[in-house]
Amino acid sequence: AQSVTQLDSQVPVFEEAPVELRCNYSSSVSVYLFWYVQYPNQGLQLLLKYLSGSTLVKGINGFEAEFNKSQTSFHLRKPSVHISDTAEYFCAVIRMDSSYKLIFGSGTRLLVRP
Amino acid sequence: DAGVIQSPRHEVTEMGQEVTLRCKPISGHNSLFWYRQTMMRGLELLIYFNNNVPIDDSGMPEDRFSAKMPNASFSTLKIQPSEPRDSAVYFCATGRREGQFPLNEQFFGPGTRLTVL
């Protein structure tokens, strides 16, 4: 079975501070990896994705993530957060043998304080 | 492009009533998904269509739920009869799958917030 674990349900941080949102996955086959952001009362928006190639992936809004195969992790980072980054962040994977099924983590609420 | 369009954005109904949620995918996308989001269960995949054909409906909770995709530009999710436990946000997402390669991105609509009293 495959799963996606987001260890932190909520991460409070002050504005302009760095942040890391953790994501670990388990899968017996290779995966594609994604981070989505959900702002209040909106749908999910893709922040970034890892399909292949360089393990450091840059996304929108200054976010980046690094794929670590040995640790089966895909942590999301931003060097300096803004109030507007307050949202729910979801890590997700697609198994290469599944072709379509996104497996989501439970989400991490990022709360940026002034 | 207008993105994935869902209607209505909010729906309040009484238990036992029929509810129909609608989705217009992004033009050219051949994969369509219906998800349900609740606090307790998070995001759940209900059904997946590829080229208008239902491929995986294993997530549909029970016979009260049905989904159709009569053409490439329209899909519905129907609940009949509705129950209070169906209250959730329902998302439609679409993507473009090429050949046998895994789908590498899904675009989500704004969702329909359903409240069943």
Interface residues (C-beta under 8 A of the other chain):
Chain A: Y32 F34 Y36 N41 Q42 G43 L44 Q45 L46 K49 L51 F90 I94 R95 M96 S98 S99 Y100 K101 L102 F104 S106 G107
Chain B: V4 S31 F33 G42 L43 L45 Y48 N50 I55 D56 F91 A93 G95 R97 Q100 F101 P102 L103 N104 E105 Q106 F107 F108 G109 P110 G111 R113
